[in-house]
Amino acid sequence: MDGRHPRGLLPAATVLWLAGVSACGASSTPKAPPPPPACTLPAPKASALPDAVGGFTQVLHLGTFTVGETATFQVPAGVASVTLVEQGVDTSQAETVEISGQSYGNTVFPNTIAVGGTHIFDVYPDAINPPADPSSLRAYYFTDAVWAGAMTLPNTSSMLASGVPNGSWAVVVSDFAHECGGISNCSLAYAYPASQYDLTVILKQGPAPATGSLAVVFYLLTTEWDSFADPAAAAAASPGVQRMVASLKTLLGRAGVAATATFQDLPASVKAHFATGVNAEDSSPCGDLATLFQNSAPGVTMNLFLVDRITSTSHQGGTTTVGVDGTIPGPASVNGTVQSGAVVSVADVASVTGCGGTVDPMGCGPDEVAYIAAHETGHFLGLYHPTEFDGTLFDPLKDTAQCPCKSCRPAGASLACQAPGGGSSTNVYAMTGRDCVASASCGGGDDLMFWVISSASAGTISAEQAQVMRASPVVQ
């Protein structure tokens, strides 16, 4: 089985749309009144971390802010990371934003972040019309995050080198709908009131850790072990699962992250709801992913949902979707939200035939599941694909190899590279793992976070990727 897994946040649509817009205002008039959401949206959840440890305040509850308002807080010297968690508090956040007739979820994000009056992030141009190589930016945010979103800094080479700035931070709360008026061809489907978000800030005490531990909870949406009296215990005792867990620990250990694993069965009603599969393409706050992730129990945990089937109609480069994360990064230590986890296909976990002494995701079924789980964990902890599928966009880290389509696409390929400025994500050349291990200038196909699993996959993790992973509040 060759490979798999476009990033769960549908990057082609989001990225190509953002790269093609300009700020000049919208002309359409939204309809009124809006419809109610198709589900009961969750109230804001609290971090499972204690507010303070040993005199260090690590969780700041800043309250509710309307889009456009500024939240302020203090960051002391020597902090290893700062995480912003924004969660919707009214149904207005569930609106649909349309760009040139195509609908998008209403992603929440900071409009600006300033420290001591100096901007370290500005949605124009850091997220709208960003550079193809964003490693020079102080902060990076490029993800679908509907109803709930998170941002952990440092996540770029620039801030990894300089460290988290201390002093008075000011964050302007915003979302796509609020910014819509400044984007050409943008319209709102309905006349919603201004959205409101609950804002929590999590500070990780420094110095930046060289190692850390991660508690992984595997939730069983699969029916693989339902014939046993205790499916969770049966899963944990399965030879295939034990191999999977061991390989997951090996992969995450390369980032200095020591993982532990526990298993928890999901109620029969939840399994029945997803009997035909989990829809990987609906990132709305009422979609399959959002509904499933709300089943994560409170805790400082990485939540991985093992599923029998993931449904998707997007097959970039002939791939099959086998893993989807909620958003990048996930709301670490804040479980029960619409973004609190990732789904992982469990299809090959029982087949230990071909498993040897090293992690082999193409030859060993449990290793393949472990690789998917580690990749999705990387996204939750803040990592992007080093090269996106079309070879035109890259992560914000300098020490991850890039694989530009314009120079790395095979000369005889029938499909062309994505046109500058974006466009349709179909009928364009998709970079393969083998394309991206061809030379020093065409690399990254062996990286754990490369967009597709292939025979080139080796699960490598760069030093800066490891730093970003360990900066997450869920890594203790």
WOVEN-V788106 format. One record per run of one state. SS is the DSSP state (helix for helix, strand for strand, loop for the rest). FROM is the first residue (numbers start at 1). TO is the last residue. If there is no record, write none. Layout:
<<SS	FROM	TO> <SS	FROM	TO>>
This chain:
<<loop	1	3> <strand	4	4> <loop	5	10> <helix	11	19> <loop	20	30> <strand	31	31> <loop	32	51> <strand	52	53> <loop	54	55> <strand	56	57> <loop	58	58> <strand	59	66> <loop	67	69> <strand	70	75> <loop	76	78> <strand	79	88> <loop	89	90> <helix	91	94> <loop	95	95> <strand	96	99> <loop	100	101> <strand	102	105> <loop	106	106> <strand	107	115> <loop	116	117> <strand	118	122> <helix	123	126> <loop	127	127> <strand	128	128> <loop	129	132> <strand	133	133> <helix	134	136> <loop	137	145> <strand	146	146> <loop	147	147> <strand	148	153> <loop	154	156> <helix	157	162> <loop	163	166> <strand	167	175> <helix	176	182> <loop	183	185> <strand	186	188> <loop	189	189> <strand	190	190> <loop	191	195> <strand	196	205> <loop	206	211> <strand	212	220> <loop	221	230> <helix	231	237> <loop	238	238> <helix	239	253> <loop	254	256> <strand	257	265> <loop	266	267> <helix	268	273> <loop	274	277> <strand	278	279> <loop	280	287> <helix	288	293> <loop	294	301> <strand	302	307> <loop	308	309> <strand	310	311> <loop	312	315> <helix	316	318> <loop	319	319> <strand	320	320> <loop	321	322> <strand	323	325> <loop	326	341> <strand	342	345> <loop	346	364> <helix	365	380> <loop	381	386> <strand	387	387> <loop	388	393> <strand	394	394> <loop	395	404> <helix	405	408> <loop	409	434> <helix	435	437> <loop	438	438> <strand	439	439> <loop	440	441> <strand	442	442> <loop	443	446> <strand	447	447> <loop	448	459> <strand	460	460> <loop	461	462> <helix	463	471> <loop	472	476>>
